Amino acid sequence: MRQSGAMRARTDSGVQGGSGAAVRRRPVQQRSQERYERLLDACAGLLDEVGAGALTTKEVAQRAEVPIGTLYQFFSGREGLLAALAERNLTAYLARLAARTAGASGPGSLATFVDLAVEEFVAMKRTVPGFGHLDFGLVDAVPAGFGDDTHLLDDDLDNNAAVAVRLRAIGGELFADPGYGVSLRVAMECADAVLKLAFRVAQDGDPALIAECKRVLLRYLAPPAA
């Protein structure tokens, strides 16, 4: 997957919110940071209660006990709010995965990396508010009047491609071969589809389908025999 210089720069500094203007203003002062996080927490909680289709900025502001004008100082609207939450979800996921794979020997074997990558995602699905409706992109049907939900994380890369770039960075030498640029992109599409199915079948994710997801990823990403 070829990246422009601008795309590489974004990858180095972290995934940026997509949709043009996910975050209008980044909070600097502690009080503003607390309000910003409360808005995202409120958004996540309401997603579990009403879903993305019925989510409104007014309800988010009320739940967060923040003036609606403050919400619009930070976010362009509902779409920007969801994009910022997706970005926060991805940052948390990558931090959890990096912590699990950290060590003198790097991320370990491909089997270990795949197992941990899937397990951390599943754990967040089960425990993180709102993650069942919005992980790194919308899980539910796209709400009426919503813009391009495939670019919540990055204006140039779609959501799965943006995640694949970050996973490749964490994997390090495991994915050093140039071909992994495309392979990880395809792997993300496969994992996305199978794990969505797993959580449609069972509230906490069907164990057999989760195991099958790992098996598919491991076989597909394994380097060819010499």
N, C-alpha and C positions, 0 to 999 in steps of 0.2 A: 504494500500500500504506500504510494508516494505521498509525502507530506511537503507542503510548502514551508518556507522559512517561518511565516507567521504561525502556521499550525504547530511547528516544532516549538516555537517560543511559548505558545499557550500550554503545550504539554509539559514543558519544563516547569512552568509556574503553577500548574494545576488546571483542571478543567474549568472553563469559564461558562457561566450561565449563557444559554443560547436564547433564541427567540428575540434577538435584537437588543432587548433591554430588560433582562430578567431582574437585575438589581439596579435601581437608579442611583442609589447612594449607599456606599458601604459605611456602616456605623464605625465611629472612631472612639467616642467617649463611652465610658462604661455604662451609663444610663441608656444610651442609644443601643449599645450592643445587647443589653438585657431586653429591651423592647423588641429588637430584631429577632432574637431567639424566641421570645414569647409568641411572636406572630407565627413563626415557623412551627412551634409546638402546637399552637392552636389550630393551625392549618392541618397538621398531621392528625390531631384528635378528631377534628370534624370530618376528615376523610373517612375515618372508621365509622362515623355515625351516619353520614349522609351520602358519601361517595363524591367523586369529582364533579358529577353532573349537577348536583344541587349545592355545591360549595359556592359561597358568596364572600366577597371581601368584607362586607358589612358584618357578617356573622363572625368571621375570623377576628376582626378588630374588637368586636364585643367580647368574644371569648378571651382574647389576650388582654382585655382591659386597656386598650390603646386607642386613642382617637383615630378615626378613619383617615384623617389628613396625614397622620404620622405614617400609616401603612403606605399611602401613596407617595410619601417622601422616599420610602425605601424601594417600593415595587411599582411596576407599571400597571399592575392589575392582577386579576386571578392567574393569568398565564405566567406572569413574572414571578408570582408567589410560588406556584407549583414548580417552576424551573429552579428557583432558589432552594426549595425543599429537596428536589431531586439531586441537586449539586451537593447539598449537605449529606444526603444519604450516601452518595458515592464516596465522599470524603471519609465518612465514618467507616464504610465498608473497606476501603483501601487501607485505612489505618489499622483496622482489625486484622486484615489479611497480612499486612506487612509485619505486624507484631508476631503473628503465628509463624511466619516463614523466616523471621530474622534469625541470624546466627552466623557463626564463623564460616560455615559451609554453604551459606546462601540459602535459597529456597528449597534445597533438597532435590529429590527425584521428581519427575513429571507426575508420577502417581500421587505423591504427597501433595504437590501443588494443586492438582485437580481436586483431590479430596478436600483440602482445606478451603479452596475457593468456593466450592459448592456448599460445604458445611457452614461457612460464615454467612453466605447468602441466605441459606435456609434458616439459620438462627435469627437473622434480622427479620425475615418474613414472619417468624413466630413471635417475636418480642418487641419489635420497634413499632410504635404507633404510626399508623398511616401507610406503612410499607407494603401492606397487602393491596393497596390501591395505587400507590405511586412508589416504585422502587427507584430506578434510574430513568424511568419514563412512565407514562401512564399505563396501568394494567387494565383498567376498565375501558369501556368504549369512550371515544373522544367526545367530550361534551359539546352540545350545540354552540356554535359561535366561537369555538376554540380555534386557535391558529394551528401552526404546524407542530404537532406534538412529538415529532420524530427528532427535533433539534432543541430539546430542552436544555441539554448540557453544552452544546457547542453549535455555533452558527454554520460551520462548514461540515463537521462530522455528525452523522446521525448518532443517536444515543448509544447503540450497541458498538459502533465503531469507536466512539470516544472512550467507552469502558475498555475495549480491547487494547487501545493504545496504552492506557494506564496499567493494565494487567501485564502487558509485555514488559513494561519498565520494572515492575516488581519481580517478574520471573527472571530477569537478567539473562544469564548464560543459557538458561533452558530454552529461551526463544531468540537466541542470537542469529540464527539462520534467517536470511532475508525473506524466505518464503513464509515465515510466521506472521508477517504483516497481514497477509490475506487469510491465512489459516485461522488465526485468532478471531478475525472478523466473522468468519463462517461459524467457528465454534460458539461465539456469543449468540448468534442467531439460533443455533441448535439448542443451546442451554436455555435460552429465553423461552423457546416454545415448549420444551419438555418440562421445565419447572413450572410454567404457567399451568400446564396440564396437571402436574402433581398437586398443585394447590387448588385446582378446580375439583379434583377427585376427592380430596380430603382437606379439612380445614387446616391441619398442621403439616400438610404435604404428604402424599402417599410415599411410604418408604421404598416400595419397589420401583416406583418411577424415579425417585431421587437417586437410587442406586444405578438405575439404567442410564440416567443422565451422566453420571460419573463414568460409566463404562463407555458410552458413546464418545465423550470428550477424550478419554485416555487413548482409545483406539485411533481416533481421528488425528490427534495431535502427536502421537508417537512418531518419531523419525523413522524413515524407511530403513529396513535392514541393509547393512553394508553388503 
